[in-house]
Amino acid sequence: MSPADDEGRTYASGEGLVEFLDLMRLMRERCVWKSSQTHASLAQYLREESDEVLEAIDEADPEHLKEELGDLLLQVYFHAAIAEEAGEFTMDDVIAGLTAKMKRRNPHVFGPEADEAVRTGHRYTLDEVEQLWSAAKAAERPHPAE
């Protein structure tokens, strides 16, 4: 059962993510179709699942969105499993990269700016957050040769 807050909202524990990683490995091992797939052969499905998520958002149907997000997440796990088998990277590497990126791109939440905001009671505006995000993203881009 997922943990709940004081208002009764539930939050994911994350346990299912680890379990599904094991299921994905098992499916790749035991299913000839899944084991024959490559990043390139799955590209069309990744695009289709992304489009179906967008359709579910447009429909404003939470049940449909939940299903389509699961299908999209399957694609993420599929690609990570293929990369893991090839010795390129693991799902842990994907998550670590994403976590580091979010920390870099959200200094108003994780950086010195966040500490200052907490200390002073400052609430960032949407414009300020977008400016911080854009600046952090621009700083990540390689600089053109001068």
C-alpha positions in Angstrom: 0.0 0.0 0.0 1.3 3.5 -0.9 2.0 5.9 1.9 -0.5 8.7 2.5 -0.2 12.3 3.8 -2.3 14.0 6.4 -4.9 14.9 3.8 -5.2 11.3 2.6 -3.3 11.7 -0.7 -1.3 8.7 -1.6 2.3 8.7 -2.8 4.3 6.0 -4.7 6.8 4.0 -2.7 8.9 3.2 -5.7 9.0 -0.5 -4.9 7.2 -1.4 -8.1 9.9 0.3 -10.2 12.5 -2.1 -8.9 10.2 -5.1 -9.3 9.5 -4.1 -12.9 13.2 -3.8 -13.7 13.5 -7.5 -12.8 10.4 -8.4 -14.8 11.9 -6.6 -17.9 15.1 -8.5 -17.5 13.2 -11.8 -17.3 11.0 -10.9 -20.3 14.2 -10.1 -22.3 15.7 -13.5 -21.3 12.6 -15.7 -22.0 10.7 -14.0 -24.8 12.2 -14.3 -28.3 10.4 -11.2 -29.5 11.5 -9.0 -26.6 15.1 -10.4 -26.7 15.4 -9.6 -30.4 14.5 -5.9 -30.1 17.0 -3.1 -30.4 16.8 0.6 -29.8 16.1 1.1 -33.5 13.4 -1.5 -33.7 11.6 -0.1 -30.7 11.7 3.5 -31.9 8.3 3.4 -33.6 6.7 2.1 -30.4 8.3 4.8 -28.4 6.9 7.4 -30.7 3.4 5.7 -30.7 3.3 5.5 -26.9 4.3 9.1 -26.6 1.5 10.1 -28.9 -1.0 8.0 -27.0 0.1 9.8 -23.7 -0.6 13.1 -25.4 -4.0 11.8 -26.6 -4.9 10.7 -23.0 -3.9 14.2 -21.7 -6.2 15.8 -24.3 -9.0 13.5 -23.2 -8.5 14.5 -19.6 -9.1 10.9 -18.6 -7.0 9.9 -15.6 -7.5 6.2 -16.1 -6.5 6.4 -19.8 -3.5 8.6 -18.9 -2.4 6.1 -16.2 -2.5 3.2 -18.7 -0.6 5.2 -21.4 2.1 6.4 -18.9 2.6 2.7 -18.0 3.1 1.9 -21.7 5.5 4.8 -22.1 7.4 3.7 -19.0 7.6 0.2 -20.5 9.5 1.7 -23.4 12.0 3.5 -21.0 12.6 0.2 -19.2 12.9 -1.7 -22.4 15.6 0.7 -23.7 17.4 0.7 -20.4 17.5 -3.2 -20.4 18.9 -3.3 -23.9 21.6 -0.8 -22.9 22.4 -2.8 -19.7 22.8 -6.0 -21.7 25.2 -4.2 -24.1 27.2 -2.8 -21.1 26.4 0.8 -22.1 24.4 2.0 -19.1 21.8 0.8 -16.6 18.5 2.1 -15.3 20.4 3.3 -12.2 22.6 5.4 -14.6 19.4 6.9 -16.2 18.0 7.8 -12.8 21.3 9.2 -11.5 21.6 11.4 -14.7 18.0 12.6 -14.4 18.4 13.3 -10.7 21.6 15.3 -11.3 20.0 17.2 -14.1 16.9 18.1 -12.0 19.2 19.4 -9.2 21.2 21.5 -11.7 18.1 22.9 -13.5 16.1 23.6 -10.3 18.5 25.8 -8.2 15.4 27.5 -6.7 14.6 24.1 -5.1 18.1 22.5 -4.5 20.8 25.2 -4.7 21.9 28.1 -2.6 18.9 30.0 -4.0 16.6 27.5 -2.3 18.4 28.0 1.0 18.1 31.8 0.7 14.5 31.6 -0.3 13.7 29.4 2.8 15.6 31.7 5.0 13.8 34.9 3.7 10.4 33.4 2.9 10.8 34.2 -0.8 8.4 32.4 -3.2 9.7 32.3 -6.7 7.4 33.5 -9.5 6.8 31.4 -12.6 8.9 33.9 -14.6 11.8 33.6 -12.1 11.6 29.8 -12.2 11.6 29.8 -16.0 14.6 32.2 -16.1 16.5 30.0 -13.7 15.7 26.9 -15.7 16.7 28.5 -19.0 20.0 29.8 -17.5 20.8 26.4 -16.1 19.9 24.6 -19.3 22.0 27.1 -21.4 25.0 26.5 -19.1 24.9 22.8 -19.9 25.2 23.3 -23.6 28.7 23.0 -25.1 30.1 26.4 -26.0 30.8 26.8 -29.7 34.5 27.0 -30.7 35.8 30.6 -30.6 
